[in-house]
Amino acid sequence: GTEFKNQVLKEYFDTVGISHQMSSVRTPQQNGVVERRNQTLVEAAITMLIFSRAPLFLWAEAIATACFTQNCSIIHRRFNKTPYELINDRKLDISFLHVFGALCYPKNDCEDIGKLGAKGAIGFFIGYSADSCAYRVYNRRTKKIIETMNVSFDELSAMAFEQRTTASTVPLAQEPQVHQTSTASTTIADTAPIPTKSSSLATNIPITS
């Protein structure tokens, strides 16, 4: 496809001295490494979509985010570096990474909101910008994807929501009930016989303290 056959990739191959050989049409087995890599990304994206409960039309965003995250975390055995380090010659600041689907609040800095308008919106994080150092956020109100750095993340609330959902399906163990009675009083069971002067059961009254 065009992801492997384009002018940018050709110039890169010429720079590093790579001979580019194309596979035959409709013969994916000739390109097994790439096909297996694609499967790994798809499986990661499926997991991210299920965990975050994101709509399925964001599948491309999930795959792009999985690819970026793995390029920043998987160590290349030969060079003992991540692909991100090999390309950019520096390590990525991991504080830039966030959980896919995390609840976030992008600042409303693109509109004339006035003094009483909403200062931000509610959305969830879906990835990273390919052109700048920014985050991609899906705005729930406008149903649009925006790119911004002015955003606050609330990842713990998202995880707490998952815990509440799980806890609601598991019945809680009933706590033992403790009845406190005064140490100076004596309680006689209701089923105990009433003692009389002639009763032989007078000495067998069950008493509990």
SULRA-V980411 format. One line per field, one symbol per residue. phi: phi as a letter, one per 30 degrees, with the letter a starting at -180 (. if undefined). A space follows every 10 residues. Layout:
BEGIN
phi = ???
END
This chain:
BEGIN
phi = .ddcbadddd dddddcicdd cddddhbddd bddddddddd dddddddddd ddhddddcdd dddddddddd dcbdddddch bdeddddcha dddddddbdd iddbbdddcc bddidcddda bcabdblbdd cadbccbcdd ddibcbcacd bccbdddddd ddddddddcc ddddddcccc bddccbccdd dddddbdcdd cddcddbbc
END
